[in-house]
Amino acid sequence: MYRKLPGYLNLWTFLSLFIVILILLPNVSILLNFFTQETSNWEHIQEYILPLLLKNTSIIILFTGILTILIGTSLAWLISAYDFPLKRFFKWGLILPLAIPPYIAAYTYNGILNYTGTLQTILRNKFDVTVNQDYFDIMTLPGAIFIFTIFLYPYVYMITRTFLANQSSSLIENARLLGGNAYTVFFRIVLPISRSAIVGGVSLVLLEVLNDYGVVKYFGIQTFSTAIFQTWFGMGDLNAAIKLSATLMFIVFSILIIEKLLRARKRYSQTSAKVRPLSTIQLNGWQRWIAFSYCSIIFGLGFLIPFIQLIDWMLLTYRKIIEPAFVTLIGNSVFVAFVGSLIIVTFAVIIANFARMHQSFVAKTSSRITILGYSIPGAVIAVGIITVFIKIDNLLFGVYESIGMQPSLFLSTSLFMLISAYVVRFLAVGFNAIESGFDEIGSKYTEASRILGMGITKTFIKIDFPLIKGAILSGFLLSFIEILKELPLTLILRPFNFDTLSTKAFQYASNEQIQEASLASIIIIIISGIAIYIFHQVLEKGPR
C-alpha cells in the first residue's frame, strides 16, 4: 500500500482536500466571527438570557444522559445475556424509537396527555374521573427530558449491545463460575468493560439533544437552538446569532473532549483472537415476565403508543390532507434526501479511499475533519453555511452582472445551500459506514491490482467498489433517513415556499393542528422504521 503522499496532487488527493475545505469553511467562519464587535443585543443576551440557556441546557443533558445510560445499558445486557418471551423481536424492536423524531414524539404525547387528549377524555367519559392538570402537563423541562430519554436511548442500547455481542464470554462466565450473582457480574464486570461503548452512545444522545429545536420550541423551553432562531429571525441580528452558535460550539467541543478522556483512560482487549459469543441464561418464573414487561413498557412508550395515536389521527384527517400540494411535499423530501445522500456517499468514498491509500498525517486529519459536522448542532451549521454563502454571493456580484443576471443573493437563497448544509451535517454518517466497509475488505486486493499496473481509479471501479457495495448502500440509506427527519437546518435554510415532510409536520403542530400533522409524521416514521430494520439486518451480517 502507498503510505506517502505522491509528489503531485492526484485526483483523489485533490478531491479529498477540496471536500475537507468545504466542511471546515462554515465552522471556521463562526469561530472567526465570534471575536467581532459586540452588539447591544449580544450584551443583553449575555446578561439576561445566557445564564438561563446554560441552566436549561445543563439540566436537560445531565438527566437525559443519566437516564439513557440506565435504560440503554440495562436493555443491552438483558438482551445479550438472557432468554425470555419475544426476545428476538425486542432485539431489533427496541431500536425503533429512533424512527420517531423527538419533535414528532413531543406533540404526539402532548396530544395524548392534554385536557382534550385521548387519555383524559377516556377518564372523563368512561370512568367519570377528572384529574389534576399538573400531573399530565408534559410541556415542561421534565417532559422534555422524558421525550429525549425514551426516543434517544437506542443509541446507547444499540452500541452497547453490539459491543457485548463482540466480546469474549470468558470474563463473564468465569465470574459466574466463581459465584458471582447477576448483580455482581453486571456491576463489576459488564459495566467496566462496556464503559467505552456506553460513553460513545451517550455522547451521540447529548449531541442530538443539543441539536434539537423542535421539542424545546414546541414546549417553550429556552435553549441555545431556540435562542439562535429568535436572535436571527426575531431580532434580525445575525452577528449575535453567530456568537450564540460559537458558544454552543465550545460546549460541544467540551463534551467531545470529555468523551475522549473517558474512553481513553481504560481500555479492555482480548488476549485471544477467538471470541466465543456469550451463553445466554433462560429466565424462568417471575423473572422472565419482569424482563418481558420491562422491554414491553419501554417499547410501548418509545414506539407503539405514539405510533398507534398517529395512525388514529391520520384516519381522521387524511382526506383533507392528501392533495396535490401534499404530493409535492413528499417529492421535495425525497428529492433533497436523495440528492444529499448521493453527494454524501460520493464524498465519503473519496475521503475514505484517500485515507486508506495514504497513511499520512494529512489523510488521517482529513478523515477526522469529515466527522466534525455531525458533532455540530444543525442551527450552528446553518449559521455558518449562510455566512459563507452570503460572502460568496457578494464576491460573485460582478459575475452575475456579466452574464445578464440581476445582482442578488442567488446562491444563499437556493436549494443548493440547503443540500450543502445536509452534506456538511451528515457526511460523517455515510463516511463511518463506508470506512467500515473498507476496513473489512482490507487492502490485499487493492495492492495486488496496483502491483499488476492498474491505476488507482480503475482499481477502485473494478476491485473495491464491488466489494463495498453493501457498505455504500448502508451509508446512503442512513444518510437518506437522517435528511428526511432533519428539522433545524431545513427550517432555516430552505428556499422561500419550499417545505418538506418534517417542516410541514412541525408547522401543523406549532399551529395546534396536531391531528393534521399525523400523515406527514407517519410517512417519516414508516420509511425510517423500514430503514432501521434493514440496517439492523446489515449490522447482524456485517457491512457487506
Phi and psi in degrees as a GROMACS rama.xvg file:
@    title "Ramachandran Plot"
@    xaxis  label "Phi"
@    yaxis  label "Psi"
@TYPE xy
-78.1714  121.957  TYR-2
-108.291  -3.12277  ARG-3
-125.896  148.64  LYS-4
-65.2362  138.597  LEU-5
-66.6765  165.204  PRO-6
-72.0221  -12.4686  GLY-7
-125.859  163.348  TYR-8
-83.9154  105.084  LEU-9
-78.5044  174.694  ASN-10
-60.0011  -44.6122  LEU-11
-64.2674  -41.1898  TRP-12
-64.9717  -47.1264  THR-13
-60.6134  -47.0389  PHE-14
-64.3639  -39.3551  LEU-15
-64.0057  -46.1663  SER-16
-65.1552  -35.7611  LEU-17
-63.4766  -43.6026  PHE-18
-65.0207  -41.5193  ILE-19
-60.437  -40.9961  VAL-20
-62.712  -41.1147  ILE-21
-61.2848  -38.5453  LEU-22
-70.0464  -37.8951  ILE-23
-75.4984  -32.2888  LEU-24
-52.3276  -53.5179  LEU-25
-64.3527  -34.6823  PRO-26
-71.1619  -41.5561  ASN-27
-65.3884  -38.0645  VAL-28
-59.262  -42.5076  SER-29
-65.302  -46.8818  ILE-30
-63.7384  -38.3485  LEU-31
-68.5203  -39.5699  LEU-32
-73.0857  -15.2503  ASN-33
-62.0243  -28.5615  PHE-34
-95.8503  11.5883  PHE-35
-76.2654  173.34  THR-36
-61.5494  139.368  GLN-37
-75.2456  144.046  GLU-38
-101.587  169.671  THR-39
-64.619  -34.3414  SER-40
-63.5553  -41.6619  ASN-41
-66.3544  -37.3052  TRP-42
-63.22  -40.7518  GLU-43
-64.9342  -43.368  HIS-44
-62.0713  -44.4238  ILE-45
-59.0434  -40.6831  GLN-46
-81.3415  -38.6665  GLU-47
-113.674  -28.3598  TYR-48
-106.066  -38.6003  ILE-49
-57.6379  -42.5947  LEU-50
-58.6817  -39.393  PRO-51
-67.415  -39.4098  LEU-52
-61.304  -45.7297  LEU-53
-64.1441  -40.4639  LEU-54
-64.168  -52.1122  LYS-55
-62.3453  -44.2439  ASN-56
-62.3771  -43.1874  THR-57
-63.4909  -43.1475  SER-58
-63.5377  -45.0553  ILE-59
-64.6672  -48.2492  ILE-60
-70.7676  -31.5724  ILE-61
-65.6568  -53.7439  LEU-62
-74.9343  -34.6076  PHE-63
-64.7378  -41.2649  THR-64
-60.8944  -46.6377  GLY-65
-63.4434  -47.3646  ILE-66
-68.9621  -38.3686  LEU-67
-68.0834  -33.0741  THR-68
-64.1823  -46.2825  ILE-69
-61.9474  -48.7299  LEU-70
-73.1809  -49.6455  ILE-71
-62.592  -43.3613  GLY-72
-70.0935  -42.8898  THR-73
-64.1652  -40.6786  SER-74
-67.0035  -40.2888  LEU-75
-60.442  -42.7222  ALA-76
-69.6952  -40.4044  TRP-77
-62.1038  -45.8065  LEU-78
-69.9989  -35.1122  ILE-79
-77.2695  -32.3846  SER-80
-109.145  -13.8055  ALA-81
-133.445  157.27  TYR-82
-113.06  134.505  ASP-83
-158.338  170.238  PHE-84
-56.4184  136.842  PRO-85
62.5842  23.4828  LEU-86
-60.3767  -41.1735  LYS-87
-62.5413  -36.2121  ARG-88
-70.4777  -46.405  PHE-89
-63.8267  -25.1985  PHE-90
-56.1159  -41.292  LYS-91
-105.269  -24.7837  TRP-92
-64.4789  -29.9106  GLY-93
-73.3971  -7.55969  LEU-94
-87.4351  -19.7125  ILE-95
-59.7183  -27.3876  LEU-96
-54.4108  -23.54  PRO-97
-66.1063  -19.3154  LEU-98
-73.7875  -18.3328  ALA-99
-101.891  109.589  ILE-100
-58.5332  141.78  PRO-101
-54.5074  -34.4556  PRO-102
-68.3801  -32.379  TYR-103
-69.8411  -41.9795  ILE-104
-61.2603  -36.2426  ALA-105
-64.0078  -49.6722  ALA-106
-75.67  -25.2738  TYR-107
-67.6501  -47.5178  THR-108
-66.5972  -35.3123  TYR-109
-64.9133  -38.2449  ASN-110
-66.5751  -29.6652  GLY-111
-75.8516  -39.4252  ILE-112
-97.89  -17.4227  LEU-113
-71.4112  179.136  ASN-114
-59.6599  -38.9534  TYR-115
-95.2449  8.92791  THR-116
-77.2437  176.048  GLY-117
-58.3482  -48.3464  THR-118
-66.2865  -51.0309  LEU-119
-69.1103  -31.6677  GLN-120
-63.525  -42.9011  THR-121
-64.0031  -43.3111  ILE-122
-62.4704  -40.2533  LEU-123
-73.3411  -46.1775  ARG-124
-80.187  -35.7603  ASN-125
-92.5982  -36.4633  LYS-126
-117.946  0.83345  PHE-127
54.3007  43.0348  ASP-128
-114.796  126.855  VAL-129
-110.614  130.139  THR-130
-111.586  160.548  VAL-131
-69.0663  124.762  ASN-132
-62.4523  -27.5565  GLN-133
-61.4977  -30.306  ASP-134
-72.252  -20.5723  TYR-135
-114.438  10.0443  PHE-136
-83.3256  104.997  ASP-137
-92.0571  -11.8209  ILE-138
-83.1163  58.9528  MET-139
-135.678  177.086  THR-140
-60.9846  -48.1724  LEU-141
-60.5491  -34.5783  PRO-142
-64.1958  -41.2707  GLY-143
-63.3828  -40.5047  ALA-144
-61.7647  -41.2421  ILE-145
-60.4715  -47.0782  PHE-146
-61.1404  -49.1186  ILE-147
-61.821  -40.3837  PHE-148
-65.8574  -51.3676  THR-149
-75.0844  -17.6134  ILE-150
-110.266  -4.20444  PHE-151
-117.91  -9.48057  LEU-152
-56.7164  -27.6879  TYR-153
-56.2304  -24.4888  PRO-154
-60.0749  -46.0184  TYR-155
-69.3581  -44.6328  VAL-156
-59.1109  -49.7516  TYR-157
-65.7814  -47.0627  MET-158
-68.1072  -41.2186  ILE-159
-68.9347  -41.1585  THR-160
-65.2538  -40.4044  ARG-161
-62.4761  -41.2664  THR-162
-61.9324  -46.334  PHE-163
-65.2987  -34.4874  LEU-164
-67.7635  -26.2308  ALA-165
-96.4771  3.76205  ASN-166
-95.1949  149.288  GLN-167
-64.881  143.869  SER-168
-82.9329  -5.19474  SER-169
-61.398  -43.5754  SER-170
-59.5099  -47.5845  LEU-171
-69.7936  -42.5643  ILE-172
-69.353  -34.9802  GLU-173
-64.4636  -39.2942  ASN-174
-63.3209  -38.319  ALA-175
-66.0263  -42.1582  ARG-176
-63.3877  -31.5714  LEU-177
-82.3097  9.51447  LEU-178
95.943  6.98313  GLY-179
-71.2085  129.949  GLY-180
-81.5146  -179.816  ASN-181
-59.1425  -40.4254  ALA-182
-69.6325  -41.7979  TYR-183
-62.6946  -46.1636  THR-184
-60.8535  -42.4657  VAL-185
-67.0627  -48.7084  PHE-186
-80.2663  -29.53  PHE-187
-100.356  -18.8068  ARG-188
-116.65  -57.5968  ILE-189
-64.9511  -49.9623  VAL-190
-60.0626  -47.6173  LEU-191
-61.297  -43.2044  PRO-192
-74.9974  -20.6002  ILE-193
-95.8152  2.70456  SER-194
-57.9653  -41.0963  ARG-195
-61.5638  -44.2411  SER-196
-65.8145  -41.948  ALA-197
-62.6293  -45.6001  ILE-198
-63.1315  -40.2202  VAL-199
-62.4444  -42.2044  GLY-200
-66.5952  -45.6151  GLY-201
-69.8777  -26.6592  VAL-202
-63.9934  -41.3182  SER-203
-63.129  -39.0263  LEU-204
-60.3806  -47.8943  VAL-205
-65.7349  -36.4053  LEU-206
-66.3005  -37.2506  LEU-207
-66.411  -38.774  GLU-208
-63.1823  -45.6254  VAL-209
-65.4396  -28.511  LEU-210
-77.8662  -21.1126  ASN-211
-64.7885  140.459  ASP-212
-124.923  -37.6118  TYR-213
-62.1917  -47.4231  GLY-214
-64.8527  -52.6016  VAL-215
-68.668  -33.3516  VAL-216
-67.1296  -45.3129  LYS-217
-66.0062  -36.3256  TYR-218
-84.0658  -8.27538  PHE-219
73.6219  33.4445  GLY-220
-102.696  129.697  ILE-221
-79.4123  114.823  GLN-222
-133.063  -178.644  THR-223
-62.0952  -40.5923  PHE-224
-61.295  -48.2032  SER-225
-65.8093  -36.4875  THR-226
-66.4144  -37.7969  ALA-227
-63.1419  -44.6636  ILE-228
-61.1349  -48.0718  PHE-229
-65.0784  -40.5722  GLN-230
-66.6269  -41.1746  THR-231
-73.6182  -54.1617  TRP-232
-91.3254  -30.4966  PHE-233
-80.0734  -48.3476  GLY-234
-92.1834  -15.3241  MET-235
67.1999  28.694  GLY-236
-113.477  91.1915  ASP-237
-66.2217  -34.1265  LEU-238
-61.6079  -45.5991  ASN-239
-67.2155  -35.8669  ALA-240
-63.1501  -37.6455  ALA-241
-64.7297  -41.0951  ILE-242
-65.9785  -39.1025  LYS-243
-63.9795  -41.0446  LEU-244
-62.0031  -42.7675  SER-245
-64.4707  -40.0358  ALA-246
-60.795  -42.8456  THR-247
-65.8543  -35.2101  LEU-248
-62.0576  -40.4671  MET-249
-62.2813  -38.252  PHE-250
-64.2209  -44.2454  ILE-251
-62.114  -45.6184  VAL-252
-62.135  -35.8114  PHE-253
-63.1861  -42.6586  SER-254
-62.6818  -41.9419  ILE-255
-65.9787  -37.7697  LEU-256
-66.5682  -43.7802  ILE-257
-61.7041  -41.9506  ILE-258
-59.9982  -44.1728  GLU-259
-61.5781  -42.6321  LYS-260
-65.4411  -43.5221  LEU-261
-65.7695  -36.476  LEU-262
-80.6278  -21.24  ARG-263
-91.2214  -21.0223  ALA-264
-64.4574  -39.2381  ARG-265
-132.534  135.79  LYS-266
-129.612  139.243  ARG-267
-118.049  132.594  TYR-268
-139.273  161.504  SER-269
-86.3823  146.24  GLN-270
-87.4071  -8.1361  THR-271
-127.259  147.557  SER-272
-77.4684  -16.5831  ALA-273
-83.9396  115.669  LYS-274
-114.166  115.083  VAL-275
-98.9946  129.725  ARG-276
-58.1483  153.678  PRO-277
-68.0425  132.413  LEU-278
-75.7964  125.746  SER-279
-83.9169  152.365  THR-280
-104.746  131.464  ILE-281
-78.2416  118.292  GLN-282
-80.7041  141.152  LEU-283
-127.846  162.457  ASN-284
62.8444  -140.6  GLY-285
-66.7085  -25.424  TRP-286
-64.3821  -41.1843  GLN-287
-65.4613  -33.7368  ARG-288
-78.8653  -27.8713  TRP-289
-66.8067  -45.4834  ILE-290
-61.1512  -44.8658  ALA-291
-61.9273  -43.5544  PHE-292
-65.493  -41.3029  SER-293
-60.9639  -48.7312  TYR-294
-64.1598  -38.4378  CYS-295
-64.8418  -42.0728  SER-296
-63.1342  -46.7242  ILE-297
-65.1547  -43.1437  ILE-298
-63.9854  -40.7464  PHE-299
-63.7487  -46.6355  GLY-300
-68.53  -37.2383  LEU-301
-87.032  -17.9399  GLY-302
-142.794  -55.0358  PHE-303
-62.8173  -49.3507  LEU-304
-62.7843  -53.6826  ILE-305
-63.2954  -34.4933  PRO-306
-66.8803  -43.988  PHE-307
-63.5558  -41.0482  ILE-308
-63.558  -41.1403  GLN-309
-64.2127  -38.7365  LEU-310
-63.6292  -42.562  ILE-311
-59.8078  -46.5067  ASP-312
-64.0287  -38.6303  TRP-313
-62.6043  -40.7196  MET-314
-64.2711  -25.1555  LEU-315
-82.2213  -26.5225  LEU-316
-121.954  -7.83152  THR-317
-62.8961  -28.4264  TYR-318
-63.4662  -38.4494  ARG-319
-88.4765  -9.91474  LYS-320
-90.6934  -40.4151  ILE-321
-73.4464  110.686  ILE-322
-155.304  172.272  GLU-323
-53.1338  -36.0657  PRO-324
-64.374  -33.5431  ALA-325
-72.0035  -36.0358  PHE-326
-62.7055  -39.8092  VAL-327
-60.948  -38.6346  THR-328
-59.5627  -46.2319  LEU-329
-62.7042  -42.5538  ILE-330
-60.9201  -43.399  GLY-331
-59.0263  -46.2215  ASN-332
-63.1455  -47.634  SER-333
-65.3762  -39.3193  VAL-334
-63.2764  -52.9677  PHE-335
-66.7314  -35.2705  VAL-336
-67.3645  -40.4568  ALA-337
-67.8724  -50.7681  PHE-338
-63.6268  -45.6055  VAL-339
-60.3649  -43.6  GLY-340
-67.2062  -37.0683  SER-341
-63.8583  -43.5621  LEU-342
-66.0816  -40.2849  ILE-343
-60.8205  -49.4775  ILE-344
-68.3415  -31.9096  VAL-345
-64.1346  -50.5977  THR-346
-61.0167  -41.1672  PHE-347
-63.6042  -40.8757  ALA-348
-63.2212  -42.7388  VAL-349
-61.3121  -49.7691  ILE-350
-70.9301  -40.9261  ILE-351
-64.3058  -40.3615  ALA-352
-70.5467  -37.5116  ASN-353
-62.4706  -46.0735  PHE-354
-64.6905  -32.4566  ALA-355
-73.6994  -36.9986  ARG-356
-77.569  -33.3151  MET-357
-120.506  98.1238  HIS-358
-80.1047  65.7721  GLN-359
-119.894  171.795  SER-360
-62.4567  -40.4556  PHE-361
-62.5695  -43.5005  VAL-362
-65.8654  -44.8815  ALA-363
-64.56  -41.6398  LYS-364
-63.4291  -40.0829  THR-365
-59.4628  -43.9823  SER-366
-67.5873  -33.9916  SER-367
-71.0547  -39.5108  ARG-368
-65.305  -30.8861  ILE-369
-56.614  -37.6458  THR-370
-88.4099  2.29751  ILE-371
-62.364  -39.993  LEU-372
-59.4342  -35.529  GLY-373
-70.1495  -19.5401  TYR-374
-84.1659  -12.4504  SER-375
-102.701  128.247  ILE-376
-56.0041  149.763  PRO-377
-58.8686  -40.1823  GLY-378
-62.3083  -35.6483  ALA-379
-69.1272  -45.4553  VAL-380
-60.6227  -39.4016  ILE-381
-59.7756  -43.8765  ALA-382
-62.038  -45.1707  VAL-383
-64.5422  -42.4071  GLY-384
-62.6782  -45.3628  ILE-385
-70.4239  -33.0627  ILE-386
-66.2585  -38.5522  THR-387
-66.5197  -45.1971  VAL-388
-69.4674  -33.3862  PHE-389
-64.5852  -40.9912  ILE-390
-65.2182  -39.1688  LYS-391
-64.0939  -43.201  ILE-392
-60.8752  -41.2242  ASP-393
-62.1813  -38.8576  ASN-394
-69.4974  -27.5136  LEU-395
-95.2765  5.50913  LEU-396
-53.8243  -43.6283  PHE-397
-63.7156  -38.5668  GLY-398
-65.3465  -42.5348  VAL-399
-58.9657  -42.854  TYR-400
-64.748  -39.5035  GLU-401
-66.9249  -25.0906  SER-402
-102.006  12.7652  ILE-403
86.2554  10.8439  GLY-404
-89.3725  152.269  MET-405
-74.0706  123.995  GLN-406
-55.8201  123.179  PRO-407
-158.432  177.156  SER-408
-83.5733  70.9454  LEU-409
-66.994  -55.325  PHE-410
-67.7942  -38.4998  LEU-411
-79.0786  4.26093  SER-412
-124.623  19.1398  THR-413
-109.976  166.655  SER-414
-66.5476  -24.6866  LEU-415
-58.7075  -38.2547  PHE-416
-66.8657  -41.3989  MET-417
-63.1768  -45.5049  LEU-418
-65.6741  -36.6432  ILE-419
-60.6684  -40.1841  SER-420
-65.2445  -40.1411  ALA-421
-59.1861  -42.2061  TYR-422
-64.0988  -45.3643  VAL-423
-61.9062  -42.2208  VAL-424
-71.7498  -40.984  ARG-425
-114.192  11.1533  PHE-426
-58.8063  -34.0295  LEU-427
-61.5757  -33.8728  ALA-428
-63.3803  -48.656  VAL-429
-68.7716  -38.4697  GLY-430
-63.2227  -44.9226  PHE-431
-61.2324  -40.9827  ASN-432
-65.8995  -43.6929  ALA-433
-72.808  -37.3523  ILE-434
-60.7883  -39.5608  GLU-435
-63.1204  -38.0225  SER-436
-63.8568  -43.5345  GLY-437
-63.3981  -39.7997  PHE-438
-61.7577  -37.4435  ASP-439
-71.417  -40.0558  GLU-440
-79.4813  -15.9869  ILE-441
70.7984  -161.605  GLY-442
-122.233  1.13249  SER-443
-65.7849  -39.0361  LYS-444
-68.7528  -39.3371  TYR-445
-64.1591  -44.3845  THR-446
-63.2  -40.4436  GLU-447
-62.925  -42.0683  ALA-448
-64.2335  -40.625  SER-449
-68.3184  -36.9781  ARG-450
-64.3601  -33.9258  ILE-451
-79.8472  3.71012  LEU-452
96.4065  7.01317  GLY-453
-81.8297  140.19  MET-454
-69.5656  168.662  GLY-455
-62.3795  -48.0821  ILE-456
-67.409  -42.9464  THR-457
-66.2424  -36.1676  LYS-458
-62.11  -42.2565  THR-459
-63.6405  -44.4524  PHE-460
-66.5808  -42.7198  ILE-461
-90.9346  -27.6475  LYS-462
-111.055  -58.4089  ILE-463
-71.3106  -46.4398  ASP-464
-57.3141  -47.2199  PHE-465
-60.1153  -30.0593  PRO-466
-78.9576  -25.123  LEU-467
-112.964  21.611  ILE-468
-58.7905  -39.1591  LYS-469
-64.1156  -40.9655  GLY-470
-66.8904  -39.9118  ALA-471
-63.3445  -42.5362  ILE-472
-62.0578  -42.1391  LEU-473
-61.9707  -44.7584  SER-474
-61.9789  -41.189  GLY-475
-64.6506  -44.9271  PHE-476
-62.9259  -46.7874  LEU-477
-65.3675  -40.2848  LEU-478
-65.0149  -40.6426  SER-479
-59.1044  -44.9623  PHE-480
-68.5666  -40.8141  ILE-481
-61.0023  -42.9381  GLU-482
-68.331  -39.1037  ILE-483
-60.0576  -37.077  LEU-484
-88.4141  -14.5903  LYS-485
-62.8323  139.173  GLU-486
-120.597  -55.9006  LEU-487
-58.2404  -47.0887  PRO-488
-59.0923  -44.1816  LEU-489
-67.8083  -40.0429  THR-490
-61.237  -39.2042  LEU-491
-80.8603  -43.2274  ILE-492
-102.873  -6.50103  LEU-493
-63.2398  144.962  ARG-494
-64.0885  164.536  PRO-495
-58.5081  133.154  PHE-496
65.5907  26.5973  ASN-497
-114.418  116.896  PHE-498
-121.406  155.643  ASP-499
-122.155  176.329  THR-500
-58.4206  -41.4978  LEU-501
-67.9071  -44.7345  SER-502
-67.9143  -36.204  THR-503
-68.3913  -43.1541  LYS-504
-60.0844  -42.0842  ALA-505
-67.3777  -38.7566  PHE-506
-64.2336  -44.0694  GLN-507
-58.436  -47.7154  TYR-508
-63.536  -41.0333  ALA-509
-64.8699  -28.0482  SER-510
-91.049  14.5921  ASN-511
63.2805  22.4604  GLU-512
-101.233  65.0608  GLN-513
-65.618  -41.623  ILE-514
-64.0145  -36.9506  GLN-515
-68.1902  -22.3654  GLU-516
-78.2118  -9.28714  ALA-517
-68.7767  -39.1091  SER-518
-64.0549  -47.3735  LEU-519
-60.7378  -39.3326  ALA-520
-65.3708  -42.8714  SER-521
-60.7046  -42.0382  ILE-522
-62.5122  -44.9269  ILE-523
-58.9085  -46.0545  ILE-524
-67.0843  -43.105  ILE-525
-63.3921  -47.1159  ILE-526
-62.3877  -43.679  ILE-527
-64.996  -40.7837  SER-528
-63.1384  -42.8203  GLY-529
-62.0561  -43.5257  ILE-530
-64.4292  -39.7291  ALA-531
-63.9946  -40.237  ILE-532
-63.7088  -45.2694  TYR-533
-61.8577  -43.4726  ILE-534
-62.7108  -38.4976  PHE-535
-62.087  -41.121  HIS-536
-64.2994  -40.9051  GLN-537
-64.1768  -40.1207  VAL-538
-63.0895  -38.1858  LEU-539
-69.9212  -32.7769  GLU-540
-96.9818  -11.886  LYS-541
105.975  167.049  GLY-542
-62.2106  -25.9393  PRO-543
